[in-house]
Structures are given as structure tokens and as C-alpha cells.
Amino acid sequence: MKIVSFGRTGLKVSKLCFGTMTIGSSAWKPWVLDEADARPLLERCLDLGITFFDTANWYSSGESERVVASVLKSMVPRDQLVLATKAYYPMSDDPNDRGLSRKHLLASVDASLRRMGTDYIDLLVIHAFDPGTPIEETMETLNDIVRSGKVRYLGASTMFAWQFEQMNHVAKLNGWTQFVNMQCQYNLLYREEEREMIPYCMDRGIAVTAFSPLARGWLSGSKKVRSQTDASFALFHGDALDLEIIARVKHIATQRHTSMAEIALAWLYSRETVCCPIIGASSVSQLEKNIATINIELTTDEIESLDRLYKPRDVINDHVPKPMPRYLERNQIETG
């Protein structure tokens, strides 16, 4: 496994990050693995050289953090791991148990540390932008958390580029800790971050990590339980152009005698702007296939044939609750 620098920081991470939303408690979601089933999967991650793991307090209502950290620490020393977790989404019905307020962030970090059984978090990611909390309050609190030694680095996810830049600007003006990571949704069906977010991150030396590389299963042809029970599966994807791109992925996979997932992942691995793709798996065999894909090199023609199909679409984040049809398609409909 290749080891890379995390943006312009001194932190070194495995080229692939393992996303652990699928680990925690099956009572939370039917496609989530309980601890006993997750253990061989996490052990194989370590065997294959993955040392960077991404979880969140919201995953399995905290159980993901506990299972992932406890299992990994039972196998290797804590300092050999890079553990990321997140805060923002509601953890209860309490109105103060959500968002990016000082109260919630401080409580969230302490709760995550208890569940993970560790003295520090390598990377704390804010799960989304909070329009209900002043940016100064959020950034000063995050700075205090880093200065306390409870967190090493800060990251963010799921927001517009202008929001991300504004948060970093406030931190810079006040001499507070800035974000060194942006965790983007990025795959063949969703590439809006190429327009502003990724160029901004490249200019500032901010590490880009990419989640949902298979578009919640659309790019793998999945008909498994997650695609049947994840509400976002049909909400975010599945328009006519998505189906055309998926068909192209299937065509290339057939020509190469491989799977659709491997072609979709190979495309993502070819993007030099992505520091670390975040991959997931629900079995050891699936994990091994996803990791082996890093050695697949698509031809220039194959990449171009996939790239040129994409058209602009609405941004997918918490501030666009129901994405509309693609702009170009809507334009064609309105103009006849």
C-alpha cells in the first residue's frame, strides 16, 4: 500500500482510506456489520496496508466508533493508526445535541474519545456546514479542541466551496487552526466538486478525500440490501444520464472481463487531485477486489469516454434537500 502525505501537512496516511459506515450495529441499518462480522474485515484492512480509517459519531449512533477503534487497537498500537471521526448530525432529540455550536462540539469530542477509548483523534471532520451557528464560534471552538491535544487535524465535509473558504478565512484572520482536509462526494455520477471545491483545495494544499466512489451502489450494479433500504439511493441518482454513464462503465468492464465496481474505482484512482479515495466493503472478498483495483490503469481513451458523458447537475448536500434534474436536461425541456 502506497503511503502519501496528507495535503501540505506532515501527516502520512495510506493511499486508501477505509470508510466504516458499514460497521457498528445492524440494528441501526440492516446492511451494517456487527462487531463479530466486522473483525475479520478490519484485520484484512491492516494486512493489506490500510492504516487510515474514517468513521463518525452518527454512524450506528456511536457504535461504529466503539467497534472500529476497539478492534483495530486490539491488533496494532494506537500510534500506527490514523483515525478520523465526525460531528454535526443529531445524536438525540435534544436541540443542543447537534450542529457546530461550542456546546455540541465540545461534548461530541469527549463522547467520541470515550467510545473510541483513545486520548486523541487524528482527524476531526465537521460533517456539514451549520448555518445556525456563527462561524467564529465554530472555528474558535475547533481551535481550542486542537490546542487541548484531543484532536490533531481538522477536516470538513458536505458544503459549498464558498462556505468552506469562509470558515478557513475566519480561522486565518484570528490565528486559529484551519482545515487541512475536505471530504467530498465524488464519483462518475457526481463531479460537481471539480468546479470550485477541488481547485480551491489544490490551491491551498488541502487534502481531498473522496467518499461514495460507487454512488451508493449504482456504479457496481448493486441490487443488495443497501440499495433497497438506503433512501439516498434513489434520491440522488438514477436519471437518464446516470444510466448512460453506468452503461458505459458496464461496457468497459465487459471488454476487460472485470466488474463495474473495479472500473468505477479505477477511474477515481486515476484522479490525481484526490489524495485518498474512501472505499468501503461488507466482506473480505469485496475489500480485496476494491483494493486490487488500485493497480488497474484505464487507457486514455477509456477515461475520456467516461469523462465526456458528464453534464452539470444540482449540488448534493444538506442545503439542497431534493436535487432537481440536470440543468441541461431541464433547459432542453423548458425550451422544447
C-alpha positions, 0 to 999 in steps of 0.5 A: 500500500502506497503511503502519501502525505496528507495535503501540505501537512506532515501527516502520512496516511495510506493511499486508501482510506477505509470508510466504516459506515458499514460497521457498528450495529445492524440494528441501526441499518440492516446492511451494517456489520456487527462487531463479530462480522466486522473483525475479520474485515478490519484485520484484512484492512491492516494486512493489506496496508490500510492504516487510515480509517474514517468513521463518525459519531452518527454512524450506528449512533456511536457504535461504529466508533466503539467497534472500529477503534476497539478492534483495530487497537486490539491488533496494532498500537494506537500510534500506527493508526490514523483515525478520523471521526465526525460531528454535526448530525443529531445524536438525540432529540435534544436541540443542543445535541447537534450542529457546530455550536461550542456546546455540541462540539465540545461534548461530541469530542469527549463522547467520541474519545470515550467510545473510541477509548483513545486520548486523541483523534487524528482527524476531526471532520465537521460533517456539514456546514451549520448555518445556525451557528456563527462561524467564529464560534465554530472555528474558535471552538475547533481551535481550542479542541486542537490546542487541548491535544484531543484532536490533531487535524481538522477536516470538513465535509458536505458544503459549498466551496464558498462556505468552506473558504469562509470558515478557513478565512475566519480561522486565518484572520484570528490565528486559529487552526484551519482545515487541512482536509475536505471530504467530498462526494465524488464519483462518475455520477457526481463531479460537481466538486471539480468546479470550485471545491477541488481547485480551491483545495489544490490551491491551498494544499488541502487534502481531498478525500473522496467518499461514495466512489460507487454512488451508493451502489449504482456504479457496481450494479448493486441490487443488495440490501443497501440499495433497497433500504438506503433512501439516498439511493434513489434520491440522488441518482438514477436519471437518464444520464446516470444510466448512460454513464453506468452503461458505459462503465458496464461496457468497459468492464465487459471488454476487460472481463472485470466488474463495474465496481473495479472500473468505477474505482479505477477511474477515481484512482486515476484522479490525481487531485484526490489524495485518498479515495474512501472505499468501503466493503461488507466482506473480505472478498469485496475489500480485496477486489476494491483494493486490487483495483488500485493497480488497474490503469484505464487507457486514455481513451477509456477515461475520456469516454467516461469523462465526456458523458458528464453534464452539470447537475444540482449540488448534493448536500444538506442545503439542497434537500431534493436535487432537481434534474440536470440543468441541461436536461431541464433547459432542453425541456423548458425550451422544447 
